[in-house]
Amino acid sequence: MKIVISGMHGSGKDTIADLLAKKLKIKRYSVGAFRRKMAEERGITLAELNKIGEKEQFTDKEADDWQTKIGKNEDNFIIDGRISFHFIPDSIKIFLKVSPEEGARRIMNANREGEKMENIKQAIEMWNERMISDTARYKKYYNLNPFEEKYYDFVLDTTNLEIKEVFSKVMNFLKTKI
């Protein structure tokens, strides 16, 4: 079984992917972690890497080749990534969405390295910038918008849900597929 978790920034992709991998006892991959490592190795932030990616395809191509290889060579894994559905077409595709305010609040509270925000206004601005950057890059390189729900088998708005509720709803959906 190949499971793709995609979605908006701050929707819970990482957390749900972690919980599912643990529950299903399958390997877990993260395109976001892969890209953060790419940025770190270059001494820049993820936001800076994304900006470079608007002009230089290598920033996405490395991550895309990595996940394509996983999709072709492995089975029984979960991967969270914005366009993993595109590179692993034989997967079960799950999309988590969230309001900009709630997504920004979650990202701000996660306090990841390179994503430090001083207030919710700044967090919402960063959230919007990432959405615009991601949409522009994927439209330019792949002619698709990863936030269109038509690509997914299951879509869930996590804005007003606790993580255990999101996990329960996703697990209930997956039970219909396995």
Secondary structure, DSSP 8 states (H G I E B T S, - for coil): -EEEEEESTTSSHHHHHHHHHHHHT-EEEEHHHHHHHHHHHTT--HHHHHHHHTT-THHHHHHHHHHHHHHHH--SEEEE-TTHHHH-TTSEEEEEE--HHHHHHHHHHHT-TT---SSHHHHHHHHHHHHHHHHHHHHHHHS--TT-GGG-SEEEE-TT--HHHHHHHHHHHHHTT-
